[in-house]
Amino acid sequence: MNEYFEIKEIPPPSKKGRGAFAKKSIKKGTLVEVAHILLISNEDYEKLTDTIFWSYCFEWDDPKYNGENPAAVPLSLCQFINHSYSPNLRYEYDYENLTINYYTEQDIANGEELTVNYNGVVNDKSPMWFEVEN
């Protein structure tokens, strides 16, 4: 369980499926999730590219792996945080601890959906591989 958010179904007409929603008000700058990751080898990553699992991989650019581990799969509730071009969260890689840490970018109200920019940079408007909903 997470003290800051819970996973809920998002009803139609949305195509998002499920999302993460604040269980209480959260202050800007709060660490709301530490997602431990599994590193995916180049060989295994290639096998995932045509599967649904590929959508849940993160680029893992840790210089010490010299390109040998191009992807990471987080094992946490963060998998249900939806994309937004106006996110209220950001994530940071912690290469030493093999985690992805999620921080609030602004104060978040109780019941508000938590979102992150899947491009990895809060203000990056690069296209997604899916249709983006507001």
HELIX and SHEET records of a PDB file:
HELIX    1   1 ASN A   42  LEU A   48  1                                   7    
HELIX    2   2 ILE A   52  TYR A   56  5                                   5    
HELIX    3   3 PRO A   63  TYR A   65  5                                   3    
HELIX    4   4 LEU A   77  PHE A   80  5                                   4    
SHEET    1   A 4 PHE A   5  GLU A   9  0                                        
SHEET    2   A 4 ARG A  18  ALA A  22 -1                                        
SHEET    3   A 4 GLU A 113  VAL A 116 -1                                        
SHEET    4   A 4 ASN A  82  HIS A  83  1                                        
SHEET    1   B 5 PHE A  58  GLU A  59  0                                        
SHEET    2   B 5 ALA A  71  PRO A  74 -1                                        
SHEET    3   B 5 LEU A  31  ILE A  40 -1                                        
SHEET    4   B 5 THR A  99  THR A 104 -1                                        
SHEET    5   B 5 LEU A  89  ASP A  94 -1                                        
END                                                                             
